[in-house]
Amino acid sequence: MSTTTHRIPAANPPTSSAPSRARPQRNSRRAAIGIMIVLLGQLMLTLDGTIVNVALPSIGTNLGLSPSSLSWIVNAYTLAFGGLMLTGGRLGDTYGRLRVFLIGLSIFTASSLLGGFAQTPDLLIAARAAQGIGAALAAPGVLALVTTSARDDAARNRALALFAAVGIGGSTLGLLLGGVVTEIGSWRWTLFINVPIGIAVIALAPRFVAETQRNRGRFDLIGALCATGAAVAIVWALTGAPDYGWTSPQTIGCLAAGVVLLAALAVTERRVANPMLVPSLLRDRRRLGALAVTTLVFGSQIATFFLVVQYLQRALNFGPIAAGAAFLPMTLGIFAMARIAPKLVARFGQAPLLITGALGLTASYVWLSNIDNSSDYATAVLGPLLINGISAGLTFMPAASLVMSGVDPQHAGSASGLLQTVQQLGGAIGLAVIVSVYAAGSIPGQFVPGARAAFLTTAAFTLLAAILAALLLRSPRRVR
């Protein structure tokens, strides 16, 4: 009887523990679905960065915009997005990242609808600025929600890889989609396409994404004003530098104002109880190195989009759809590496991947610098774009991992906003420098003159990134 008595409890645990085993599986599945929904929102924000660019000629013709006025379709979005990113990240930390993400996405979706129906240039530019505000509120919450929702380091690295792939791969997809909807339909669909995606994410995110804990304390308004003013001034200076000149009063004045506001931000953040940007985030050598590498690499990539699209359309006579499709090898390389990069990081660490990726990007730009009027897509562009995609996939995920590594959960939004701010600044710096270099050697009516120097300048960006990665991202010495 004693044997029988002891066997009954032994037989019961599998039945009673089944719900406890199923619950973590359900929670894990729910978290994975939530991450995918949030990343869908990020994809929409990323697509918007390039999808409208392809439609600019059609917008100018339809609304009667001059080339200088047409640039504000891009600049209005860039200034609002880059200027408010740090503020958006800190708002998420303070008031709840899911809440701020949904508010930002709602603003973005509504302004996309408004812009699609715009009948005047002023209304379209205002809608683009509102899109930038919405994106600045939503985007920092994406990375923060992704890193805090992952159940362990492996899931976190996979989510970061997908975030990186969406970030740069979405830009290339935007070129393709922009060409398709512009040629088949109208430029207005480059804005309308955001509406159903935004509504779907807004409806589904609260069901699968848990709200984060809010920070107690007063929001740092002075820090927000300094950070926003500094970012806007610097981005304004960089976007206008190719037109007004690097030594013009406008460029120098805006850069000086940005530096002064950054200094004021540094002083303010040391004195307030709940700073906009926690000073400790900038005391880590490896985080600073990752931010510097991100700035240079992102700048080179944005400049490459500009140069290659120009070459495809002006020298090879590709239409908008064909020009967008030409970037598919890059996109495929990025998304393929999104599956491999987490395993490589786990085995080799972030620094070797960043160095390898930056050197691969350098090789792709040197290859592109050899184009001439007799080149064709298959021999001069296809190979470099494929290498570029694979190398970019090796770079962005480890960089994001380093920036977010060791960050206190209550400051994840600030760290995310910082990362995405340097991406925007890097893009502005890269485009401004490359356009200036290209213009110095260009010949009216031709693309190839000036292109070699421009591509070699992008190669210099990524070579410097590889050197910085080797110097700054070495692991700290262990104390024995």
Stockholm file with secondary structure:
# STOCKHOLM 1.0

chainA/1-480         MSTTTHRIPAANPPTSSAPSRARPQRNSRRAAIGIMIVLLGQLMLTLDGTIVNVALPSIGTNLGLSPSSLSWIVNAYTLAFGGLMLTGGRLGDTYGRLRVFLIGLSIFTASSLLGGFAQTPDLLIAARAAQGIGAALAAPGVLALVTTSARDDAARNRALALFAAVGIGGSTLGLLLGGVVTEIGSWRWTLFINVPIGIAVIALAPRFVAETQRNRGRFDLIGALCATGAAVAIVWALTGAPDYGWTSPQTIGCLAAGVVLLAALAVTERRVANPMLVPSLLRDRRRLGALAVTTLVFGSQIATFFLVVQYLQRALNFGPIAAGAAFLPMTLGIFAMARIAPKLVARFGQAPLLITGALGLTASYVWLSNIDNSSDYATAVLGPLLINGISAGLTFMPAASLVMSGVDPQHAGSASGLLQTVQQLGGAIGLAVIVSVYAAGSIPGQFVPGARAAFLTTAAFTLLAAILAALLLRSPRRVR
#=GR chainA/1-480 SS CHHHHHHHHHHSHHHHHHHHHHHHHHHHHHHHHHHHHHHHHHHHHHHHHHHHHHTHHHHHHHHTCCHHHHHHHHHHHHHHHHHHHHHHHHHHHHHCHHHHHHHHHHHHHHHHHHHHTCCSHHHHHHHHHHHHHHHHHHHHHHHHHHHHHCSSHHHHHHHHHHHHHHHHHHHHHHHHHHHHHHHHSCTTHHHHTHHHHHHHHHHHHHHHSCCCCCCCSCCCHHHHHHHHHHHHHHHHHHHHHHHHCTTSHHHHHHHHHHHHHHHHHHHHHTTCSSCSSCGGGGSCHHHHHHHHHHHHHHHHHHHHHHHHHHIIIIISCCCHHHHHHTTHHHHHHHHHHHHHHHHHHHHHCHHHHHHHHHHHHHHHHHHHTTCCTTCCHHHHTHHHHHHHHHHHHHHHHHHHHHHHTTCCGGGHHHHHHHHHHHHHHHHHHHHHHHHHHHHHHCCTTCSSTTHHHHHHHHHHHHHHHHHHHHHHCSCCCCCC
#=GC SS_cons         CHHHHHHHHHHSHHHHHHHHHHHHHHHHHHHHHHHHHHHHHHHHHHHHHHHHHHTHHHHHHHHTCCHHHHHHHHHHHHHHHHHHHHHHHHHHHHHCHHHHHHHHHHHHHHHHHHHHTCCSHHHHHHHHHHHHHHHHHHHHHHHHHHHHHCSSHHHHHHHHHHHHHHHHHHHHHHHHHHHHHHHHSCTTHHHHTHHHHHHHHHHHHHHHSCCCCCCCSCCCHHHHHHHHHHHHHHHHHHHHHHHHCTTSHHHHHHHHHHHHHHHHHHHHHTTCSSCSSCGGGGSCHHHHHHHHHHHHHHHHHHHHHHHHHHIIIIISCCCHHHHHHTTHHHHHHHHHHHHHHHHHHHHHCHHHHHHHHHHHHHHHHHHHTTCCTTCCHHHHTHHHHHHHHHHHHHHHHHHHHHHHTTCCGGGHHHHHHHHHHHHHHHHHHHHHHHHHHHHHHCCTTCSSTTHHHHHHHHHHHHHHHHHHHHHHCSCCCCCC
//
